[in-house]
Amino acid sequence: MATWIYNEWWTTIPGASVEDLMSRLQPHLIADQIPLTLVASSEARPVGTATLLAHDVGTEEWPELSPWLAAVYVVPEYRRCGVGAALVNAAVARANALRVGMLHLLTVDQERFYTRLGWQVRDRQGGSVVMSKST
């Protein structure tokens, strides 16, 4: 999972490494608290991931918003099969179980995907879109 997340979003972060990301993901292994990472699998093979974080990288502009849905990733051969939607909906359900009332996300190119899942635009800054969803 760390390699997926690193390759998708962290390659431009100075000093970042897969090993650093792996250590950052260790606290995500506790199922009943944030941070939390969900993994979708098919035939015991991981095919996607979604994370709940108190604050995501790039969300410094909105310090009052928390928590965030982040690092939604599906391996290419499983895209457009419902895996991403299932992960997002599972993350929303988990946030609800953790008594989170509102969840937020930051996207630059997936606004339509999240809108179809019931998320609403909260703010736009340059090419970034902040969206929110009540749990």
CNS distance restraints for C-alpha pairs under 8 A (distance, minus, plus):
assign (resid   1 and name CA) (resid   5 and name CA) 6.26 0.50 0.50
assign (resid   1 and name CA) (resid  49 and name CA) 7.27 0.50 0.50
assign (resid   2 and name CA) (resid   6 and name CA) 5.92 0.50 0.50
assign (resid   2 and name CA) (resid  18 and name CA) 6.02 0.50 0.50
assign (resid   2 and name CA) (resid  19 and name CA) 7.99 0.50 0.50
assign (resid   2 and name CA) (resid  21 and name CA) 5.91 0.50 0.50
assign (resid   2 and name CA) (resid  22 and name CA) 5.49 0.50 0.50
assign (resid   2 and name CA) (resid  25 and name CA) 7.55 0.50 0.50
assign (resid   3 and name CA) (resid   7 and name CA) 5.97 0.50 0.50
assign (resid   3 and name CA) (resid  18 and name CA) 5.84 0.50 0.50
assign (resid   4 and name CA) (resid   8 and name CA) 6.06 0.50 0.50
assign (resid   4 and name CA) (resid  73 and name CA) 7.58 0.50 0.50
assign (resid   5 and name CA) (resid   9 and name CA) 5.96 0.50 0.50
assign (resid   5 and name CA) (resid  10 and name CA) 6.88 0.50 0.50
assign (resid   5 and name CA) (resid  71 and name CA) 6.42 0.50 0.50
assign (resid   5 and name CA) (resid  73 and name CA) 7.48 0.50 0.50
assign (resid   6 and name CA) (resid  10 and name CA) 4.48 0.50 0.50
assign (resid   6 and name CA) (resid  11 and name CA) 6.04 0.50 0.50
assign (resid   6 and name CA) (resid  17 and name CA) 7.28 0.50 0.50
assign (resid   6 and name CA) (resid  18 and name CA) 6.01 0.50 0.50
assign (resid   6 and name CA) (resid  21 and name CA) 7.14 0.50 0.50
assign (resid   7 and name CA) (resid  11 and name CA) 5.88 0.50 0.50
assign (resid  10 and name CA) (resid  16 and name CA) 6.68 0.50 0.50
assign (resid  10 and name CA) (resid  17 and name CA) 7.87 0.50 0.50
assign (resid  11 and name CA) (resid  16 and name CA) 7.13 0.50 0.50
assign (resid  11 and name CA) (resid  17 and name CA) 7.89 0.50 0.50
assign (resid  16 and name CA) (resid  20 and name CA) 6.44 0.50 0.50
assign (resid  16 and name CA) (resid  21 and name CA) 7.45 0.50 0.50
assign (resid  17 and name CA) (resid  21 and name CA) 6.30 0.50 0.50
assign (resid  18 and name CA) (resid  22 and name CA) 6.09 0.50 0.50
assign (resid  19 and name CA) (resid  23 and name CA) 6.43 0.50 0.50
assign (resid  20 and name CA) (resid  24 and name CA) 6.33 0.50 0.50
assign (resid  21 and name CA) (resid  25 and name CA) 6.21 0.50 0.50
assign (resid  22 and name CA) (resid  26 and name CA) 6.59 0.50 0.50
assign (resid  25 and name CA) (resid  29 and name CA) 7.51 0.50 0.50
assign (resid  25 and name CA) (resid  37 and name CA) 7.97 0.50 0.50
assign (resid  27 and name CA) (resid  35 and name CA) 6.70 0.50 0.50
assign (resid  27 and name CA) (resid  36 and name CA) 7.60 0.50 0.50
assign (resid  28 and name CA) (resid  34 and name CA) 7.18 0.50 0.50
assign (resid  28 and name CA) (resid  35 and name CA) 5.08 0.50 0.50
assign (resid  28 and name CA) (resid  36 and name CA) 4.25 0.50 0.50
assign (resid  28 and name CA) (resid  37 and name CA) 5.49 0.50 0.50
assign (resid  29 and name CA) (resid  36 and name CA) 6.57 0.50 0.50
assign (resid  29 and name CA) (resid  37 and name CA) 7.07 0.50 0.50
assign (resid  30 and name CA) (resid  36 and name CA) 6.84 0.50 0.50
assign (resid  31 and name CA) (resid  36 and name CA) 6.49 0.50 0.50
assign (resid  32 and name CA) (resid  36 and name CA) 7.81 0.50 0.50
assign (resid  32 and name CA) (resid  98 and name CA) 7.02 0.50 0.50
assign (resid  33 and name CA) (resid  98 and name CA) 7.07 0.50 0.50
assign (resid  34 and name CA) (resid  52 and name CA) 6.10 0.50 0.50
assign (resid  34 and name CA) (resid  53 and name CA) 5.93 0.50 0.50
assign (resid  34 and name CA) (resid  54 and name CA) 6.76 0.50 0.50
assign (resid  35 and name CA) (resid  51 and name CA) 7.22 0.50 0.50
assign (resid  35 and name CA) (resid  52 and name CA) 5.43 0.50 0.50
assign (resid  35 and name CA) (resid  53 and name CA) 4.73 0.50 0.50
assign (resid  35 and name CA) (resid  54 and name CA) 6.69 0.50 0.50
assign (resid  36 and name CA) (resid  51 and name CA) 5.61 0.50 0.50
assign (resid  36 and name CA) (resid  52 and name CA) 5.17 0.50 0.50
assign (resid  36 and name CA) (resid  53 and name CA) 6.88 0.50 0.50
assign (resid  37 and name CA) (resid  49 and name CA) 6.82 0.50 0.50
assign (resid  37 and name CA) (resid  50 and name CA) 5.69 0.50 0.50
assign (resid  37 and name CA) (resid  51 and name CA) 4.19 0.50 0.50
assign (resid  37 and name CA) (resid  52 and name CA) 6.33 0.50 0.50
assign (resid  38 and name CA) (resid  49 and name CA) 5.51 0.50 0.50
assign (resid  38 and name CA) (resid  50 and name CA) 5.27 0.50 0.50
assign (resid  38 and name CA) (resid  51 and name CA) 6.16 0.50 0.50
assign (resid  38 and name CA) (resid  87 and name CA) 7.21 0.50 0.50
assign (resid  38 and name CA) (resid  91 and name CA) 7.22 0.50 0.50
assign (resid  39 and name CA) (resid  46 and name CA) 6.53 0.50 0.50
assign (resid  39 and name CA) (resid  47 and name CA) 7.47 0.50 0.50
assign (resid  39 and name CA) (resid  48 and name CA) 5.68 0.50 0.50
assign (resid  39 and name CA) (resid  49 and name CA) 4.47 0.50 0.50
assign (resid  39 and name CA) (resid  50 and name CA) 6.71 0.50 0.50
assign (resid  39 and name CA) (resid  87 and name CA) 7.68 0.50 0.50
assign (resid  40 and name CA) (resid  46 and name CA) 5.78 0.50 0.50
assign (resid  40 and name CA) (resid  47 and name CA) 5.58 0.50 0.50
assign (resid  40 and name CA) (resid  48 and name CA) 4.90 0.50 0.50
assign (resid  40 and name CA) (resid  49 and name CA) 6.06 0.50 0.50
assign (resid  40 and name CA) (resid  83 and name CA) 7.19 0.50 0.50
assign (resid  40 and name CA) (resid  87 and name CA) 6.87 0.50 0.50
assign (resid  41 and name CA) (resid  45 and name CA) 5.13 0.50 0.50
assign (resid  41 and name CA) (resid  46 and name CA) 4.17 0.50 0.50
assign (resid  41 and name CA) (resid  47 and name CA) 5.12 0.50 0.50
assign (resid  41 and name CA) (resid  48 and name CA) 6.88 0.50 0.50
assign (resid  42 and name CA) (resid  46 and name CA) 6.45 0.50 0.50
assign (resid  42 and name CA) (resid  47 and name CA) 6.55 0.50 0.50
assign (resid  47 and name CA) (resid  74 and name CA) 5.78 0.50 0.50
assign (resid  47 and name CA) (resid  75 and name CA) 5.44 0.50 0.50
assign (resid  47 and name CA) (resid  78 and name CA) 6.82 0.50 0.50
assign (resid  48 and name CA) (resid  72 and name CA) 7.41 0.50 0.50
assign (resid  48 and name CA) (resid  73 and name CA) 5.33 0.50 0.50
assign (resid  48 and name CA) (resid  74 and name CA) 4.07 0.50 0.50
assign (resid  48 and name CA) (resid  75 and name CA) 6.06 0.50 0.50
assign (resid  48 and name CA) (resid  83 and name CA) 7.10 0.50 0.50
assign (resid  48 and name CA) (resid  84 and name CA) 7.27 0.50 0.50
assign (resid  48 and name CA) (resid  87 and name CA) 7.66 0.50 0.50
assign (resid  49 and name CA) (resid  71 and name CA) 6.93 0.50 0.50
assign (resid  49 and name CA) (resid  72 and name CA) 5.54 0.50 0.50
assign (resid  49 and name CA) (resid  73 and name CA) 5.30 0.50 0.50
assign (resid  49 and name CA) (resid  74 and name CA) 6.55 0.50 0.50
assign (resid  49 and name CA) (resid  87 and name CA) 6.88 0.50 0.50
assign (resid  50 and name CA) (resid  69 and name CA) 7.12 0.50 0.50
assign (resid  50 and name CA) (resid  70 and name CA) 6.22 0.50 0.50
assign (resid  50 and name CA) (resid  71 and name CA) 5.38 0.50 0.50
assign (resid  50 and name CA) (resid  72 and name CA) 4.24 0.50 0.50
assign (resid  50 and name CA) (resid  73 and name CA) 6.55 0.50 0.50
assign (resid  50 and name CA) (resid  87 and name CA) 6.08 0.50 0.50
assign (resid  50 and name CA) (resid  88 and name CA) 6.80 0.50 0.50
assign (resid  50 and name CA) (resid  91 and name CA) 6.97 0.50 0.50
assign (resid  51 and name CA) (resid  69 and name CA) 5.72 0.50 0.50
assign (resid  51 and name CA) (resid  70 and name CA) 5.06 0.50 0.50
assign (resid  51 and name CA) (resid  71 and name CA) 5.73 0.50 0.50
assign (resid  51 and name CA) (resid  72 and name CA) 6.78 0.50 0.50
assign (resid  51 and name CA) (resid  91 and name CA) 7.35 0.50 0.50
assign (resid  52 and name CA) (resid  67 and name CA) 6.69 0.50 0.50
assign (resid  52 and name CA) (resid  68 and name CA) 5.61 0.50 0.50
assign (resid  52 and name CA) (resid  69 and name CA) 4.78 0.50 0.50
assign (resid  52 and name CA) (resid  70 and name CA) 6.12 0.50 0.50
assign (resid  52 and name CA) (resid  91 and name CA) 7.08 0.50 0.50
assign (resid  52 and name CA) (resid  95 and name CA) 7.84 0.50 0.50
assign (resid  53 and name CA) (resid  66 and name CA) 7.78 0.50 0.50
assign (resid  53 and name CA) (resid  67 and name CA) 5.55 0.50 0.50
assign (resid  53 and name CA) (resid  68 and name CA) 5.16 0.50 0.50
assign (resid  53 and name CA) (resid  69 and name CA) 6.51 0.50 0.50
assign (resid  53 and name CA) (resid  70 and name CA) 6.98 0.50 0.50
assign (resid  54 and name CA) (resid  66 and name CA) 5.35 0.50 0.50
assign (resid  54 and name CA) (resid  67 and name CA) 4.33 0.50 0.50
assign (resid  54 and name CA) (resid  68 and name CA) 6.02 0.50 0.50
assign (resid  55 and name CA) (resid  59 and name CA) 6.54 0.50 0.50
assign (resid  55 and name CA) (resid  60 and name CA) 7.87 0.50 0.50
assign (resid  55 and name CA) (resid  63 and name CA) 7.79 0.50 0.50
assign (resid  55 and name CA) (resid  65 and name CA) 7.91 0.50 0.50
assign (resid  55 and name CA) (resid  66 and name CA) 6.21 0.50 0.50
assign (resid  55 and name CA) (resid  67 and name CA) 6.16 0.50 0.50
assign (resid  55 and name CA) (resid  68 and name CA) 5.98 0.50 0.50
assign (resid  56 and name CA) (resid  68 and name CA) 6.31 0.50 0.50
assign (resid  56 and name CA) (resid  70 and name CA) 6.62 0.50 0.50
assign (resid  59 and name CA) (resid  63 and name CA) 6.99 0.50 0.50
assign (resid  59 and name CA) (resid 106 and name CA) 7.32 0.50 0.50
assign (resid  65 and name CA) (resid 104 and name CA) 7.11 0.50 0.50
assign (resid  66 and name CA) (resid 102 and name CA) 7.90 0.50 0.50
assign (resid  66 and name CA) (resid 103 and name CA) 6.82 0.50 0.50
assign (resid  66 and name CA) (resid 104 and name CA) 6.78 0.50 0.50
assign (resid  67 and name CA) (resid 100 and name CA) 7.86 0.50 0.50
assign (resid  67 and name CA) (resid 102 and name CA) 7.69 0.50 0.50
assign (resid  67 and name CA) (resid 103 and name CA) 5.66 0.50 0.50
assign (resid  67 and name CA) (resid 104 and name CA) 6.31 0.50 0.50
assign (resid  68 and name CA) (resid 103 and name CA) 5.73 0.50 0.50
assign (resid  68 and name CA) (resid 104 and name CA) 4.61 0.50 0.50
assign (resid  68 and name CA) (resid 105 and name CA) 5.22 0.50 0.50
assign (resid  68 and name CA) (resid 106 and name CA) 7.96 0.50 0.50
assign (resid  69 and name CA) (resid  88 and name CA) 7.99 0.50 0.50
assign (resid  69 and name CA) (resid  91 and name CA) 7.45 0.50 0.50
assign (resid  69 and name CA) (resid 103 and name CA) 6.74 0.50 0.50
assign (resid  69 and name CA) (resid 104 and name CA) 5.97 0.50 0.50
assign (resid  69 and name CA) (resid 105 and name CA) 5.02 0.50 0.50
assign (resid  69 and name CA) (resid 106 and name CA) 7.92 0.50 0.50
assign (resid  70 and name CA) (resid 105 and name CA) 6.39 0.50 0.50
assign (resid  70 and name CA) (resid 106 and name CA) 7.50 0.50 0.50
assign (resid  72 and name CA) (resid  84 and name CA) 7.09 0.50 0.50
assign (resid  72 and name CA) (resid  87 and name CA) 7.60 0.50 0.50
assign (resid  72 and name CA) (resid  88 and name CA) 7.45 0.50 0.50
assign (resid  73 and name CA) (resid  84 and name CA) 7.16 0.50 0.50
assign (resid  74 and name CA) (resid  78 and name CA) 6.39 0.50 0.50
assign (resid  74 and name CA) (resid  79 and name CA) 6.04 0.50 0.50
assign (resid  74 and name CA) (resid  83 and name CA) 6.98 0.50 0.50
assign (resid  74 and name CA) (resid  84 and name CA) 6.24 0.50 0.50
assign (resid  75 and name CA) (resid  79 and name CA) 6.63 0.50 0.50
assign (resid  78 and name CA) (resid  83 and name CA) 6.86 0.50 0.50
assign (resid  79 and name CA) (resid  83 and name CA) 6.80 0.50 0.50
assign (resid  79 and name CA) (resid  84 and name CA) 7.17 0.50 0.50
assign (resid  80 and name CA) (resid  84 and name CA) 7.85 0.50 0.50
assign (resid  82 and name CA) (resid  86 and name CA) 6.05 0.50 0.50
assign (resid  83 and name CA) (resid  87 and name CA) 6.14 0.50 0.50
assign (resid  84 and name CA) (resid  88 and name CA) 6.18 0.50 0.50
assign (resid  85 and name CA) (resid  89 and name CA) 6.02 0.50 0.50
assign (resid  85 and name CA) (resid 117 and name CA) 7.21 0.50 0.50
assign (resid  86 and name CA) (resid  90 and name CA) 5.96 0.50 0.50
assign (resid  87 and name CA) (resid  91 and name CA) 6.10 0.50 0.50
assign (resid  88 and name CA) (resid  92 and name CA) 6.27 0.50 0.50
assign (resid  89 and name CA) (resid  93 and name CA) 6.16 0.50 0.50
assign (resid  89 and name CA) (resid 117 and name CA) 7.91 0.50 0.50
assign (resid  90 and name CA) (resid  94 and name CA) 6.06 0.50 0.50
assign (resid  91 and name CA) (resid  95 and name CA) 6.10 0.50 0.50
assign (resid  92 and name CA) (resid  96 and name CA) 6.20 0.50 0.50
assign (resid  92 and name CA) (resid 103 and name CA) 7.33 0.50 0.50
assign (resid  92 and name CA) (resid 135 and name CA) 5.85 0.50 0.50
assign (resid  93 and name CA) (resid  97 and name CA) 6.24 0.50 0.50
assign (resid  93 and name CA) (resid 135 and name CA) 6.84 0.50 0.50
assign (resid  94 and name CA) (resid  98 and name CA) 6.25 0.50 0.50
assign (resid  95 and name CA) (resid  99 and name CA) 6.39 0.50 0.50
assign (resid  95 and name CA) (resid 100 and name CA) 5.19 0.50 0.50
assign (resid  95 and name CA) (resid 101 and name CA) 7.78 0.50 0.50
assign (resid  95 and name CA) (resid 103 and name CA) 7.45 0.50 0.50
assign (resid  95 and name CA) (resid 135 and name CA) 6.78 0.50 0.50
assign (resid  96 and name CA) (resid 100 and name CA) 5.23 0.50 0.50
assign (resid  96 and name CA) (resid 101 and name CA) 6.63 0.50 0.50
assign (resid  96 and name CA) (resid 135 and name CA) 5.15 0.50 0.50
assign (resid 100 and name CA) (resid 135 and name CA) 6.82 0.50 0.50
assign (resid 101 and name CA) (resid 134 and name CA) 5.81 0.50 0.50
assign (resid 101 and name CA) (resid 135 and name CA) 5.40 0.50 0.50
assign (resid 102 and name CA) (resid 132 and name CA) 6.74 0.50 0.50
assign (resid 102 and name CA) (resid 133 and name CA) 5.70 0.50 0.50
assign (resid 102 and name CA) (resid 134 and name CA) 4.44 0.50 0.50
assign (resid 102 and name CA) (resid 135 and name CA) 5.70 0.50 0.50
assign (resid 103 and name CA) (resid 132 and name CA) 5.58 0.50 0.50
assign (resid 103 and name CA) (resid 133 and name CA) 5.37 0.50 0.50
assign (resid 103 and name CA) (resid 134 and name CA) 6.32 0.50 0.50
assign (resid 103 and name CA) (resid 135 and name CA) 6.86 0.50 0.50
assign (resid 104 and name CA) (resid 130 and name CA) 6.91 0.50 0.50
assign (resid 104 and name CA) (resid 131 and name CA) 5.58 0.50 0.50
assign (resid 104 and name CA) (resid 132 and name CA) 4.31 0.50 0.50
assign (resid 104 and name CA) (resid 133 and name CA) 6.49 0.50 0.50
assign (resid 105 and name CA) (resid 130 and name CA) 5.68 0.50 0.50
assign (resid 105 and name CA) (resid 131 and name CA) 5.32 0.50 0.50
assign (resid 105 and name CA) (resid 132 and name CA) 6.42 0.50 0.50
assign (resid 106 and name CA) (resid 128 and name CA) 6.63 0.50 0.50
assign (resid 106 and name CA) (resid 129 and name CA) 5.65 0.50 0.50
assign (resid 106 and name CA) (resid 130 and name CA) 4.62 0.50 0.50
assign (resid 106 and name CA) (resid 131 and name CA) 6.43 0.50 0.50
assign (resid 107 and name CA) (resid 111 and name CA) 6.56 0.50 0.50
assign (resid 107 and name CA) (resid 128 and name CA) 5.75 0.50 0.50
assign (resid 107 and name CA) (resid 129 and name CA) 5.29 0.50 0.50
assign (resid 107 and name CA) (resid 130 and name CA) 6.57 0.50 0.50
assign (resid 107 and name CA) (resid 131 and name CA) 7.88 0.50 0.50
assign (resid 108 and name CA) (resid 127 and name CA) 5.77 0.50 0.50
assign (resid 108 and name CA) (resid 128 and name CA) 4.69 0.50 0.50
assign (resid 108 and name CA) (resid 129 and name CA) 6.05 0.50 0.50
assign (resid 110 and name CA) (resid 114 and name CA) 6.50 0.50 0.50
assign (resid 111 and name CA) (resid 115 and name CA) 6.01 0.50 0.50
assign (resid 111 and name CA) (resid 129 and name CA) 7.27 0.50 0.50
assign (resid 112 and name CA) (resid 116 and name CA) 6.23 0.50 0.50
assign (resid 113 and name CA) (resid 117 and name CA) 6.74 0.50 0.50
assign (resid 114 and name CA) (resid 118 and name CA) 6.55 0.50 0.50
assign (resid 114 and name CA) (resid 119 and name CA) 5.41 0.50 0.50
assign (resid 114 and name CA) (resid 120 and name CA) 7.94 0.50 0.50
assign (resid 115 and name CA) (resid 119 and name CA) 4.84 0.50 0.50
assign (resid 115 and name CA) (resid 120 and name CA) 6.19 0.50 0.50
assign (resid 118 and name CA) (resid 133 and name CA) 6.92 0.50 0.50
assign (resid 119 and name CA) (resid 131 and name CA) 6.03 0.50 0.50
assign (resid 119 and name CA) (resid 132 and name CA) 5.52 0.50 0.50
assign (resid 119 and name CA) (resid 133 and name CA) 4.91 0.50 0.50
assign (resid 120 and name CA) (resid 131 and name CA) 5.21 0.50 0.50
assign (resid 120 and name CA) (resid 132 and name CA) 5.42 0.50 0.50
assign (resid 120 and name CA) (resid 133 and name CA) 6.43 0.50 0.50
assign (resid 121 and name CA) (resid 129 and name CA) 6.84 0.50 0.50
assign (resid 121 and name CA) (resid 130 and name CA) 5.98 0.50 0.50
assign (resid 121 and name CA) (resid 131 and name CA) 4.32 0.50 0.50
assign (resid 121 and name CA) (resid 132 and name CA) 6.51 0.50 0.50
assign (resid 122 and name CA) (resid 129 and name CA) 7.62 0.50 0.50
assign (resid 122 and name CA) (resid 130 and name CA) 5.47 0.50 0.50
assign (resid 122 and name CA) (resid 131 and name CA) 5.09 0.50 0.50
assign (resid 122 and name CA) (resid 132 and name CA) 6.29 0.50 0.50
assign (resid 123 and name CA) (resid 129 and name CA) 5.95 0.50 0.50
assign (resid 123 and name CA) (resid 130 and name CA) 5.09 0.50 0.50
assign (resid 123 and name CA) (resid 131 and name CA) 7.03 0.50 0.50
assign (resid 124 and name CA) (resid 128 and name CA) 5.77 0.50 0.50
assign (resid 124 and name CA) (resid 129 and name CA) 4.61 0.50 0.50
assign (resid 124 and name CA) (resid 130 and name CA) 6.22 0.50 0.50
assign (resid 125 and name CA) (resid 129 and name CA) 6.51 0.50 0.50
